[in-house]
């Protein structure tokens, strides 16, 4: 498909979902005050070529979409066996902030819910908490293609409301093995979620995962192939929280959502895809973003479980 044709197709998809006005932005002021009409989409292929439509350079907090990348970094830092000893990989069917651990193992169900994400953050090695955050910041910046800034308002607002995450972190510390101080983990995790990204930058991050951990258009590896594969696996089954089953059926692309209104997806070996629209459905996922992904999956034949076509 020609470049202009794909750009036109992305613009057409946005036009078709623009009138969908179900849902509300997240209650956090930095999200509640967002422009509800803002809608963007971007695709980055593994060669680094980018197509976009809408205000795809507008910046917003990455929020829970960072969980997938930090899980991969934890695997590369601590090793897969150690990470699996602390975090399971089972779909939970729970909301992202559910306070729960597995009854048998006392592990969080997966790294995409907050209990698992806090544990993954703590598994990133470093001599201290600030160094751990800088490793995470450095990886996300490398994948996005620039040094990401911290949204100070988002960070402050999240920390004012951090009681639930602190409760989750203390629970993991008490019943399982959170490898660091709960307060330090929640602070670093909140900073991680408050980094500003654009839709285009999310697509680049998705393309890095799709490219086995190699930055698109380069030969620079930032995640091991093992980590990238496990990240994509968990994104497919757990990345859209308690609507993950519907997502796999209708879209079939490894993906992760965030309460800011972003969705990041990765089509293995092909591309990263991202959308942004701040209205959220009852599961905390972008309403218009989901519709856009459904259209793109079908029209560009992106479902990872699609049958392979035979010649002749």
N, C-alpha and C positions, 0 to 999 in steps of 0.2 A: 504494500500500500504506500502511495506517495505521501511525502510529509504533509502537504497541504490537505490531502484527503483525510489523514488521521486527525489533524487539527480541526478540520471541519466536523468530523464525526464526534470529537469530544465536545465541541460547541453545541452540536445537535443534542447530545445526551443531556447537557446542562439545561438546554431549553425545554426538554421533555420532563425534567424533574423539578424545574424551578417553581411551579405552582403548588407543589406539595408543601403544605404549611402545617402539617401535624407536628406535635411535639413542642417542647420548650427548651431553652438553653439551661445549662446547669446553674444551680443557685449561687455558686461562688461568684462574687461581684465581677471579677475579671472576665468571666464567661457570660454572666447574666446581662452585662452591658454591651455584649458583642452585637455587631450589625447582623440581624437575623436574615437579611437578604443576601449576605455574602455567600458565594457558592463557587467552588473551584475544583479542578481536576488536573492531574498531571500523570504522565507516563514517562519512565526513563528505562531504556533498554540496557542490556548488559554491556553494550558498546559505549554507553554514556550519552546517547542521543535522547533529547528531551522534547516532548510535546505537551502542551498545556492549553487550558481554556479557563476563563474567569480570572479573578485576582489571585493567581497561583503563587505570587511572591509575597503575599500578606503573611505576617508572622503571628503566631499564636503558640501558647504553651503546649509542649509535646505530651504532657500528662502520661497516661498509662501506656501509650504507644512505646515509651522508653523501656517498658518491662521486658519486651522481647529481646532487645539488644543487650540489656544488662544480664539477662539469663545466659545469653551466648558468651558474654565476657566472663561470667562466673564459671562456666564450663571450661574455658581456656585457662582461667586462673587456678581453679581448684581441682580440675579433672572431673570427667563425667560421673564416675562412680561416687565421688564425694558429694557432688551436687544432688545426685539421685538419693543418696542417703538422707538428705535434708528435705528434698522437695519431690513429690510424686509428679506424675504426668497424666493424671486422669481428669477428664472433664468433670467439673463439680456440680453443674446444674444450679449453682448458687450465684447470687449477686456478687459483684467484684469486691465488696467490702464486708462480706459475711465473716463473722468471728467464729471460725471453726477449724478444727484439725481432724485428721483421720482417727477414728476411734482406736484402731489397732496400732498404727505406726507413729501417731502424733505428728505426722508430716502434713504440711499444707498440700491440698489436692493437686495444685499445679502452679507454675510460676506466673500465671496471668492474673490470679486473684491477689489481693493485697498481701495476705499472709505469705504467699509464695514469693511475691516480688520483694518484700522486705527481707526475706531470707536470702534471696539471690543477691540483693544489694550487699548484704553482710558477707557474702562469700567471695566478693571481689577482693583480692589480696592487696595489701598496702601496709606500710608501717603505722598509719593512723587513719582516722576517719576522713580528714581533709584530703589526704593522698588518694584514698579510695574514690572519693568524689571526682577528683581531677582525672583519674584513669577513665572513669565513666564519661566525664565531660569530653575528654580527648577523643575517645572512640566515637561518640555521637557526632562530634564536630568533624572528624575525618570522614565519616560516612555521609554527612550532609554536604560537605564541600566547603565549609567555612567554620570559623570559631563561633560557636553558638553563645548568645548572651543569656543571662539569667533574668527572667521577668521578676523583678523585686516585689511588685504588687502581688503577683500570684503566689510567690513564696511566702510572703507575710500573711496573706489571707489563708493559705493552706495550714500554716503553722498555728494560727489562731484556732483552727478547727481540727487540730491533729489528735484530739483525745481518742478517737476510735482507732487510728493507726497506732498510737502509743499503746492502747489496750491490746491490740493484736500482737505488737512486738513483744510486750511483756508476757503475753500468753505463750508465744512461741519460745521465749527464753525460759519460762517456767516449766513447760511441758515437753519441749523438744530441745533443740540445741542451736538457738540463735547465736552465731559466732561472735557477736559484738554487743556493746551496750545498746539497749533499745532506744534511748534518746538520741544517740549518735546516728543510729541506723535510720530512724524516722527523719531526722534533720537532713541527712544526705539524700535519702529517697525523695524528700520533698523538693530539694534543690534539683535533683535529676528530673523530676516531673515538671519543673518550672522553666526549663530551657525552651527558648523560642525557636520555632522552626516554621518553614513555609511548606505549602503543598508540594512544590517542586523538590524541596530538600527531603521531604518524606519519601517521595518517589525514588530519589537517589539512594536513600537508606534501604528501601525495599529492594532496589536493584542490586545492592551489595549482597543482601541475603540470597536473592535469586541467582547471583553469580558465585555461589559457593564461598562467600566471605571475601571476595576480591572486589575492590572498588571498580565500578563500571568504567570501561574505557581505559583501564590501566592494568598493570600486573602487580599492583600493591595489595597484599593480603592483610586484612585487619581482623578477621575472625578465621579460625580453622574451619575446614570443610565439615568436620564432625560437629562443631558448634552450630554452624549455619544450618545443617540438616536437622538437628534437634530443635532449633528455634522454629524452623518452618513446620515441623511436625506438630509442635505444641500450638503454634498459631492456628493451624488448620482445625484442630479439635477443641481448642479452649480459648481462642483469641477474642471471640465475640460473646464471652460470658454465658449467660443462661439462654442465649439465642443461637448458640454455636451449631446446634443440629440444623436449624433452618438455614443458617448461612452455608454450611457445607452442601446442603441439598440444592439451594437456589443459586449460589455463587461459585462455591468450590475452589476458592483461592485462599491460601494461608494469609491471615489478616489479623490486625490488632486495632482496636478502637481506643479513643480517648474522650474524656468528658468535655474537652474543648470543642469537639465536633469533627475531629480528624479521624480518618481511617487509612491505615497503611496496609498494602497488600503486596505479595511477592508471587510471581509466576515462575517456578523454578526453570532456570536456563533461558528465560525470555526477558522478563522486565519487572520493574517495581511500579506500582500504581498507588496513587493517593488521592483522596478527596477531602474537602473541607466544607462543612456547613454546620452551624452551631445548634440547630434544633435537634433535640435528642428524643428517641422513643423511650418506652417504659423500661427498656433494658440498659439505657445509658449509651446507646449507639446512635450515630447521626442518621436521622430519618432519610434525608435526601441523599446522603452518602451511600446508604445501602441500596437505594433505587439505582443510583448511577453505577455502582458495581454490578448490579444485576444486569443492566443493559450491556455493559462492557463485556462481562463474562460471556454472555450469549452471542453478541455481535462479533466479538474478536476471537471466539472459540478458546476461552481461557480456562475453563473448568479443568482442574488437574485430573479428574477422573473421566475425562472425555475419551471415547474410543479412538484409537489411532486408525487413520484412514489407510486403506490398502490400495495400491495401484492396480489397475486392471480389473 
